[in-house]
Amino acid sequence: MIIRDRISNVYTEKNRLLGNCFTIKGDIDYHFEFDIRGFEALITCDYLPLINQAIDEFRKYNKYVNIFYNQDRSFYKAFDEIHTFKLPINIIQPSRFFINKTNYESISKYLEDKEVYLPVYILNDEYVLLDGHARLLAKYNEDFKMVNVYLDDFNESLDNLVYMAKEQNINNIKMVKTITNDEYNDYLEFLESIY
């Protein structure tokens, strides 16, 4: 089983908090950390035979990253380039109602003045944010007007979340509220119940 690991201290704080670390769980845990630089990532890991599995999981969240290097900085693998484009932040429809305040504050610290790339999907002629709500809020609060996006696959259960968000007048990132860890864990349990 592979998990997106935001907890283990074997990873650097920056990449752990940004969601760029993955642990393959088993009798022995194997660790894979991705340091993103534009469209490239440097991989630090402790078990090379499972690196492709870790890359595949990482790319579920970061399809725009298409070139990978080993920890010795030698070329490892490349994928076809993903088309990215800019959108005004205020037209992107969130698919979440809440953001973990602690996570948001940590992410904001590491993203200051940096470009981000976020996955969106077109649903009913609107761009829906699939992942990266804390990153989008950080850019909004830094007074960015535009953000880089790329089109990604849509999970059908998100349709319900978008509908519920609109019912609560959450139609852009400034309407998404930050909440405590405990409140956010309750929110995640709610999400799991509808997926």
CYANA upper distance limits for C-alpha pairs under 8 A (distance plus 0.5 A):
  1 MET  CA     24 ILE  CA      6.13
  1 MET  CA     25 LYS  CA      5.79
  1 MET  CA     26 GLY  CA      7.56
  2 ILE  CA     22 PHE  CA      7.17
  2 ILE  CA     23 THR  CA      6.11
  2 ILE  CA     24 ILE  CA      4.71
  2 ILE  CA     25 LYS  CA      6.49
  2 ILE  CA     54 ALA  CA      8.17
  2 ILE  CA     57 GLU  CA      8.26
  3 ILE  CA     22 PHE  CA      6.05
  3 ILE  CA     23 THR  CA      5.94
  3 ILE  CA     24 ILE  CA      6.96
  3 ILE  CA     25 LYS  CA      8.13
  4 ARG  CA     19 GLY  CA      7.01
  4 ARG  CA     20 ASN  CA      7.93
  4 ARG  CA     21 CYS  CA      6.46
  4 ARG  CA     22 PHE  CA      5.08
  4 ARG  CA     23 THR  CA      7.13
  5 ASP  CA     16 ARG  CA      7.14
  5 ASP  CA     19 GLY  CA      7.40
  5 ASP  CA     20 ASN  CA      8.41
  5 ASP  CA     21 CYS  CA      5.89
  5 ASP  CA     22 PHE  CA      5.62
  5 ASP  CA     23 THR  CA      6.56
  6 ARG  CA     16 ARG  CA      5.25
  6 ARG  CA     17 LEU  CA      6.15
  6 ARG  CA     18 LEU  CA      8.41
  6 ARG  CA     19 GLY  CA      6.57
  6 ARG  CA     21 CYS  CA      7.43
  7 ILE  CA     16 ARG  CA      7.51
  8 SER  CA     16 ARG  CA      8.26
  9 ASN  CA     13 GLU  CA      8.06
 10 VAL  CA     31 HIS  CA      8.44
 11 TYR  CA     15 ASN  CA      7.52
 11 TYR  CA     16 ARG  CA      6.50
 11 TYR  CA     21 CYS  CA      7.53
 11 TYR  CA     33 GLU  CA      7.21
 12 THR  CA     16 ARG  CA      6.57
 13 GLU  CA     17 LEU  CA      6.50
 14 LYS  CA     18 LEU  CA      6.65
 14 LYS  CA    110 TYR  CA      7.03
 15 ASN  CA     19 GLY  CA      6.66
 15 ASN  CA     20 ASN  CA      5.53
 15 ASN  CA     21 CYS  CA      6.79
 15 ASN  CA     33 GLU  CA      7.56
 15 ASN  CA     34 PHE  CA      7.52
 15 ASN  CA     35 ASP  CA      7.08
 16 ARG  CA     20 ASN  CA      6.36
 16 ARG  CA     21 CYS  CA      5.96
 17 LEU  CA    103 ASN  CA      7.51
 17 LEU  CA    106 SER  CA      7.23
 17 LEU  CA    107 ILE  CA      6.91
 18 LEU  CA    107 ILE  CA      6.61
 20 ASN  CA     33 GLU  CA      6.60
 20 ASN  CA     34 PHE  CA      5.84
 20 ASN  CA     35 ASP  CA      7.64
 20 ASN  CA     58 PHE  CA      7.49
 21 CYS  CA     31 HIS  CA      7.97
 21 CYS  CA     32 PHE  CA      6.26
 21 CYS  CA     33 GLU  CA      4.95
 21 CYS  CA     34 PHE  CA      6.70
 21 CYS  CA     58 PHE  CA      8.45
 22 PHE  CA     31 HIS  CA      6.59
 22 PHE  CA     32 PHE  CA      5.71
 22 PHE  CA     33 GLU  CA      6.95
 22 PHE  CA     54 ALA  CA      7.16
 22 PHE  CA     57 GLU  CA      8.38
 22 PHE  CA     58 PHE  CA      7.91
 23 THR  CA     29 ASP  CA      7.00
 23 THR  CA     30 TYR  CA      6.08
 23 THR  CA     31 HIS  CA      5.18
 23 THR  CA     32 PHE  CA      6.75
 24 ILE  CA     29 ASP  CA      6.14
 24 ILE  CA     30 TYR  CA      5.62
 24 ILE  CA     31 HIS  CA      7.06
 24 ILE  CA     54 ALA  CA      8.30
 25 LYS  CA     29 ASP  CA      5.24
 25 LYS  CA     30 TYR  CA      7.25
 30 TYR  CA     45 CYS  CA      8.00
 30 TYR  CA     46 ASP  CA      6.62
 30 TYR  CA     47 TYR  CA      6.71
 31 HIS  CA     45 CYS  CA      5.99
 31 HIS  CA     46 ASP  CA      6.39
 31 HIS  CA     47 TYR  CA      7.95
 32 PHE  CA     43 ILE  CA      7.24
 32 PHE  CA     44 THR  CA      6.33
 32 PHE  CA     45 CYS  CA      4.96
 32 PHE  CA     46 ASP  CA      7.58
 32 PHE  CA     51 ILE  CA      8.04
 32 PHE  CA     54 ALA  CA      7.13
 33 GLU  CA     43 ILE  CA      6.16
 33 GLU  CA     44 THR  CA      5.64
 33 GLU  CA     45 CYS  CA      6.80
 34 PHE  CA     41 ALA  CA      6.24
 34 PHE  CA     42 LEU  CA      6.15
 34 PHE  CA     43 ILE  CA      5.28
 34 PHE  CA     44 THR  CA      7.08
 35 ASP  CA     41 ALA  CA      5.71
 35 ASP  CA     42 LEU  CA      5.60
 35 ASP  CA     43 ILE  CA      7.03
 36 ILE  CA     40 GLU  CA      6.31
 36 ILE  CA     41 ALA  CA      4.84
 36 ILE  CA     42 LEU  CA      7.12
 36 ILE  CA     65 VAL  CA      8.21
 37 ARG  CA     41 ALA  CA      6.36
 37 ARG  CA     42 LEU  CA      8.42
 38 GLY  CA     65 VAL  CA      7.96
 39 PHE  CA     64 TYR  CA      6.76
 39 PHE  CA     65 VAL  CA      4.90
 39 PHE  CA     66 ASN  CA      6.45
 39 PHE  CA     67 ILE  CA      7.13
 40 GLU  CA     65 VAL  CA      5.91
 40 GLU  CA     66 ASN  CA      6.63
 40 GLU  CA     67 ILE  CA      5.20
 40 GLU  CA     68 PHE  CA      6.29
 40 GLU  CA     69 TYR  CA      8.24
 41 ALA  CA     65 VAL  CA      7.33
 41 ALA  CA     67 ILE  CA      6.91
 41 ALA  CA     68 PHE  CA      5.50
 41 ALA  CA     69 TYR  CA      6.78
 42 LEU  CA     68 PHE  CA      6.44
 42 LEU  CA     69 TYR  CA      5.29
 42 LEU  CA     70 ASN  CA      6.50
 42 LEU  CA     71 GLN  CA      6.67
 42 LEU  CA     73 ARG  CA      7.47
 43 ILE  CA     68 PHE  CA      7.48
 43 ILE  CA     69 TYR  CA      6.55
 43 ILE  CA     70 ASN  CA      5.78
 43 ILE  CA     71 GLN  CA      5.94
 44 THR  CA     70 ASN  CA      7.34
 44 THR  CA     71 GLN  CA      5.53
 45 CYS  CA     51 ILE  CA      8.22
 45 CYS  CA     71 GLN  CA      8.08
 47 TYR  CA     51 ILE  CA      7.58
 50 LEU  CA     54 ALA  CA      7.03
 51 ILE  CA     55 ILE  CA      6.67
 52 ASN  CA     56 ASP  CA      6.65
 53 GLN  CA     57 GLU  CA      6.89
 54 ALA  CA     58 PHE  CA      6.59
 55 ILE  CA     59 ARG  CA      6.57
 56 ASP  CA     60 LYS  CA      7.15
 57 GLU  CA     61 TYR  CA      8.01
 58 PHE  CA     62 ASN  CA      6.78
 59 ARG  CA     63 LYS  CA      5.15
 59 ARG  CA     64 TYR  CA      8.30
 59 ARG  CA     65 VAL  CA      7.68
 61 TYR  CA    119 PRO  CA      8.35
 61 TYR  CA    131 ASP  CA      7.91
 62 ASN  CA    117 TYR  CA      8.48
 62 ASN  CA    118 LEU  CA      8.45
 62 ASN  CA    119 PRO  CA      8.36
 63 LYS  CA     82 ILE  CA      7.52
 63 LYS  CA    152 ASP  CA      8.47
 64 TYR  CA     81 GLU  CA      7.48
 64 TYR  CA     82 ILE  CA      5.79
 64 TYR  CA     83 HIS  CA      8.19
 64 TYR  CA     84 THR  CA      8.01
 64 TYR  CA    117 TYR  CA      7.88
 64 TYR  CA    150 TYR  CA      7.75
 66 ASN  CA     78 ALA  CA      5.92
 66 ASN  CA     79 PHE  CA      5.31
 66 ASN  CA     80 ASP  CA      7.00
 66 ASN  CA     81 GLU  CA      6.50
 66 ASN  CA     82 ILE  CA      8.16
 67 ILE  CA     76 TYR  CA      8.34
 67 ILE  CA     77 LYS  CA      6.49
 67 ILE  CA     78 ALA  CA      4.91
 67 ILE  CA     79 PHE  CA      6.99
 68 PHE  CA     75 PHE  CA      6.95
 68 PHE  CA     76 TYR  CA      6.00
 68 PHE  CA     77 LYS  CA      5.70
 68 PHE  CA     78 ALA  CA      6.69
 69 TYR  CA     73 ARG  CA      5.87
 69 TYR  CA     74 SER  CA      5.96
 69 TYR  CA     75 PHE  CA      5.05
 69 TYR  CA     76 TYR  CA      5.40
 69 TYR  CA     77 LYS  CA      7.50
 70 ASN  CA     74 SER  CA      5.87
 70 ASN  CA     75 PHE  CA      6.84
 70 ASN  CA     76 TYR  CA      6.35
 82 ILE  CA    150 TYR  CA      7.72
 83 HIS  CA    150 TYR  CA      6.76
 83 HIS  CA    151 LEU  CA      8.39
 84 THR  CA    117 TYR  CA      8.33
 84 THR  CA    148 ASN  CA      6.95
 84 THR  CA    149 VAL  CA      6.03
 84 THR  CA    150 TYR  CA      5.17
 84 THR  CA    151 LEU  CA      8.26
 85 PHE  CA    148 ASN  CA      6.01
 85 PHE  CA    149 VAL  CA      6.04
 85 PHE  CA    150 TYR  CA      6.95
 86 LYS  CA    146 MET  CA      6.55
 86 LYS  CA    147 VAL  CA      5.82
 86 LYS  CA    148 ASN  CA      4.95
 86 LYS  CA    149 VAL  CA      6.44
 87 LEU  CA     91 ILE  CA      8.02
 87 LEU  CA     92 ILE  CA      8.19
 87 LEU  CA    146 MET  CA      5.82
 87 LEU  CA    147 VAL  CA      6.06
 87 LEU  CA    148 ASN  CA      7.02
 87 LEU  CA    149 VAL  CA      7.41
 88 PRO  CA     92 ILE  CA      7.78
 88 PRO  CA    145 LYS  CA      6.16
 88 PRO  CA    146 MET  CA      4.79
 88 PRO  CA    147 VAL  CA      6.92
 89 ILE  CA    136 LEU  CA      8.09
 89 ILE  CA    140 TYR  CA      7.40
 89 ILE  CA    144 PHE  CA      8.19
 89 ILE  CA    145 LYS  CA      6.24
 89 ILE  CA    146 MET  CA      5.78
 89 ILE  CA    147 VAL  CA      6.61
 89 ILE  CA    172 ASN  CA      8.30
 89 ILE  CA    173 ILE  CA      8.14
 90 ASN  CA    145 LYS  CA      8.16
 90 ASN  CA    172 ASN  CA      6.15
 90 ASN  CA    173 ILE  CA      7.52
 91 ILE  CA    126 GLU  CA      8.35
 91 ILE  CA    127 TYR  CA      7.73
 91 ILE  CA    172 ASN  CA      6.97
 92 ILE  CA    126 GLU  CA      7.84
 92 ILE  CA    127 TYR  CA      5.79
 92 ILE  CA    128 VAL  CA      6.31
 92 ILE  CA    129 LEU  CA      6.82
 92 ILE  CA    171 ASN  CA      8.18
 92 ILE  CA    172 ASN  CA      6.38
 92 ILE  CA    173 ILE  CA      7.85
 93 GLN  CA    126 GLU  CA      7.48
 93 GLN  CA    127 TYR  CA      6.49
 93 GLN  CA    128 VAL  CA      5.11
 93 GLN  CA    129 LEU  CA      6.44
 93 GLN  CA    162 VAL  CA      8.16
 93 GLN  CA    170 ILE  CA      8.32
 93 GLN  CA    171 ASN  CA      5.77
 93 GLN  CA    172 ASN  CA      5.68
 93 GLN  CA    173 ILE  CA      7.75
 94 PRO  CA    128 VAL  CA      6.42
 94 PRO  CA    129 LEU  CA      5.64
 94 PRO  CA    130 LEU  CA      8.08
 94 PRO  CA    133 HIS  CA      7.69
 94 PRO  CA    162 VAL  CA      7.46
 94 PRO  CA    165 ALA  CA      7.94
 94 PRO  CA    170 ILE  CA      7.68
 94 PRO  CA    171 ASN  CA      7.05
 94 PRO  CA    172 ASN  CA      6.47
 94 PRO  CA    173 ILE  CA      6.66
 94 PRO  CA    176 VAL  CA      8.24
 95 SER  CA    128 VAL  CA      7.06
 95 SER  CA    129 LEU  CA      6.47
 95 SER  CA    130 LEU  CA      6.89
 95 SER  CA    158 LEU  CA      7.06
 95 SER  CA    161 LEU  CA      6.15
 95 SER  CA    162 VAL  CA      5.43
 95 SER  CA    165 ALA  CA      7.25
 96 ARG  CA    133 HIS  CA      7.93
 96 ARG  CA    161 LEU  CA      7.28
 96 ARG  CA    162 VAL  CA      8.00
 96 ARG  CA    165 ALA  CA      7.41
 96 ARG  CA    176 VAL  CA      7.90
 97 PHE  CA    165 ALA  CA      6.61
 97 PHE  CA    170 ILE  CA      7.61
 97 PHE  CA    176 VAL  CA      5.90
 97 PHE  CA    177 LYS  CA      7.29
 98 PHE  CA    176 VAL  CA      5.95
 98 PHE  CA    177 LYS  CA      5.48
 98 PHE  CA    178 THR  CA      6.12
 98 PHE  CA    179 ILE  CA      7.10
 98 PHE  CA    184 TYR  CA      7.75
 98 PHE  CA    187 TYR  CA      8.25
 99 ILE  CA    103 ASN  CA      8.29
 99 ILE  CA    104 TYR  CA      7.40
 99 ILE  CA    133 HIS  CA      7.46
 99 ILE  CA    134 ALA  CA      6.70
 99 ILE  CA    176 VAL  CA      7.50
 99 ILE  CA    177 LYS  CA      6.70
 99 ILE  CA    178 THR  CA      5.12
 99 ILE  CA    179 ILE  CA      6.69
 99 ILE  CA    184 TYR  CA      7.64
100 ASN  CA    104 TYR  CA      6.57
100 ASN  CA    134 ALA  CA      8.37
100 ASN  CA    178 THR  CA      6.12
100 ASN  CA    179 ILE  CA      5.86
100 ASN  CA    180 THR  CA      6.54
100 ASN  CA    181 ASN  CA      6.52
100 ASN  CA    184 TYR  CA      6.16
101 LYS  CA    105 GLU  CA      6.66
101 LYS  CA    178 THR  CA      5.37
101 LYS  CA    179 ILE  CA      5.76
101 LYS  CA    180 THR  CA      6.24
101 LYS  CA    181 ASN  CA      7.70
102 THR  CA    106 SER  CA      6.82
102 THR  CA    180 THR  CA      7.61
102 THR  CA    181 ASN  CA      7.51
103 ASN  CA    107 ILE  CA      6.56
103 ASN  CA    134 ALA  CA      7.97
104 TYR  CA    108 SER  CA      6.48
104 TYR  CA    134 ALA  CA      5.65
104 TYR  CA    135 ARG  CA      7.93
104 TYR  CA    138 ALA  CA      7.78
104 TYR  CA    178 THR  CA      8.32
105 GLU  CA    109 LYS  CA      6.97
106 SER  CA    110 TYR  CA      7.31
107 ILE  CA    111 LEU  CA      6.62
107 ILE  CA    134 ALA  CA      7.64
107 ILE  CA    135 ARG  CA      7.27
107 ILE  CA    138 ALA  CA      8.10
108 SER  CA    112 GLU  CA      6.56
108 SER  CA    134 ALA  CA      8.45
108 SER  CA    135 ARG  CA      7.66
108 SER  CA    138 ALA  CA      5.85
111 LEU  CA    115 GLU  CA      8.10
111 LEU  CA    116 VAL  CA      8.37
111 LEU  CA    135 ARG  CA      8.11
111 LEU  CA    138 ALA  CA      8.08
112 GLU  CA    138 ALA  CA      8.49
112 GLU  CA    142 GLU  CA      8.19
113 ASP  CA    142 GLU  CA      8.40
115 GLU  CA    147 VAL  CA      8.10
115 GLU  CA    148 ASN  CA      7.90
116 VAL  CA    135 ARG  CA      7.88
116 VAL  CA    147 VAL  CA      7.37
116 VAL  CA    148 ASN  CA      6.64
117 TYR  CA    147 VAL  CA      7.64
117 TYR  CA    148 ASN  CA      5.25
117 TYR  CA    149 VAL  CA      5.57
117 TYR  CA    150 TYR  CA      7.57
118 LEU  CA    129 LEU  CA      7.85
118 LEU  CA    130 LEU  CA      8.33
118 LEU  CA    131 ASP  CA      7.29
118 LEU  CA    132 GLY  CA      6.74
118 LEU  CA    136 LEU  CA      8.42
118 LEU  CA    147 VAL  CA      8.39
118 LEU  CA    148 ASN  CA      6.86
118 LEU  CA    149 VAL  CA      5.11
118 LEU  CA    150 TYR  CA      6.82
119 PRO  CA    129 LEU  CA      6.71
119 PRO  CA    130 LEU  CA      6.12
119 PRO  CA    131 ASP  CA      6.69
119 PRO  CA    132 GLY  CA      8.26
119 PRO  CA    149 VAL  CA      6.17
119 PRO  CA    150 TYR  CA      5.65
119 PRO  CA    151 LEU  CA      6.29
119 PRO  CA    152 ASP  CA      6.11
120 VAL  CA    127 TYR  CA      6.43
120 VAL  CA    128 VAL  CA      5.73
120 VAL  CA    129 LEU  CA      5.09
120 VAL  CA    130 LEU  CA      5.89
120 VAL  CA    131 ASP  CA      8.31
120 VAL  CA    149 VAL  CA      6.96
120 VAL  CA    150 TYR  CA      6.54
120 VAL  CA    151 LEU  CA      5.59
120 VAL  CA    152 ASP  CA      6.34
121 TYR  CA    126 GLU  CA      8.44
121 TYR  CA    127 TYR  CA      6.06
121 TYR  CA    128 VAL  CA      5.66
121 TYR  CA    129 LEU  CA      7.22
121 TYR  CA    130 LEU  CA      7.45
121 TYR  CA    151 LEU  CA      6.02
121 TYR  CA    152 ASP  CA      6.32
121 TYR  CA    153 ASP  CA      7.25
121 TYR  CA    154 PHE  CA      6.67
122 ILE  CA    126 GLU  CA      5.81
122 ILE  CA    127 TYR  CA      5.19
122 ILE  CA    128 VAL  CA      6.61
122 ILE  CA    151 LEU  CA      8.30
123 LEU  CA    127 TYR  CA      6.97
123 LEU  CA    128 VAL  CA      7.13
128 VAL  CA    162 VAL  CA      8.35
129 LEU  CA    133 HIS  CA      7.85
130 LEU  CA    154 PHE  CA      8.03
132 GLY  CA    136 LEU  CA      6.72
133 HIS  CA    137 LEU  CA      6.64
133 HIS  CA    173 ILE  CA      7.88
134 ALA  CA    138 ALA  CA      6.61
135 ARG  CA    139 LYS  CA      6.86
136 LEU  CA    140 TYR  CA      6.68
136 LEU  CA    147 VAL  CA      8.32
136 LEU  CA    173 ILE  CA      7.54
137 LEU  CA    141 ASN  CA      6.58
137 LEU  CA    173 ILE  CA      6.47
137 LEU  CA    174 LYS  CA      7.44
138 ALA  CA    142 GLU  CA      6.77
139 LYS  CA    143 ASP  CA      7.08
139 LYS  CA    144 PHE  CA      5.94
139 LYS  CA    147 VAL  CA      8.20
140 TYR  CA    144 PHE  CA      5.87
140 TYR  CA    145 LYS  CA      7.48
140 TYR  CA    173 ILE  CA      8.19
140 TYR  CA    174 LYS  CA      8.06
154 PHE  CA    158 LEU  CA      7.84
155 ASN  CA    159 ASP  CA      8.22
156 GLU  CA    160 ASN  CA      8.42
157 SER  CA    161 LEU  CA      7.49
157 SER  CA    194 ILE  CA      7.98
157 SER  CA    195 TYR  CA      6.39
158 LEU  CA    162 VAL  CA      6.60
159 ASP  CA    163 TYR  CA      6.75
160 ASN  CA    164 MET  CA      6.62
161 LEU  CA    165 ALA  CA      6.50
162 VAL  CA    166 LYS  CA      6.67
163 TYR  CA    167 GLU  CA      6.78
164 MET  CA    168 GLN  CA      6.99
165 ALA  CA    169 ASN  CA      6.91
165 ALA  CA    170 ILE  CA      5.52
165 ALA  CA    171 ASN  CA      7.60
166 LYS  CA    170 ILE  CA      5.70
166 LYS  CA    171 ASN  CA      6.39
169 ASN  CA    175 MET  CA      8.08
170 ILE  CA    175 MET  CA      5.68
170 ILE  CA    176 VAL  CA      6.89
171 ASN  CA    175 MET  CA      7.35
172 ASN  CA    176 VAL  CA      7.85
179 ILE  CA    183 GLU  CA      6.57
179 ILE  CA    184 TYR  CA      6.65
180 THR  CA    184 TYR  CA      6.51
181 ASN  CA    185 ASN  CA      6.62
182 ASP  CA    186 ASP  CA      6.91
183 GLU  CA    187 TYR  CA      6.79
184 TYR  CA    188 LEU  CA      6.70
185 ASN  CA    189 GLU  CA      6.83
186 ASP  CA    190 PHE  CA      6.89
187 TYR  CA    191 LEU  CA      6.83
188 LEU  CA    192 GLU  CA      6.71
189 GLU  CA    193 SER  CA      6.81
190 PHE  CA    194 ILE  CA      7.27
191 LEU  CA    195 TYR  CA      6.84
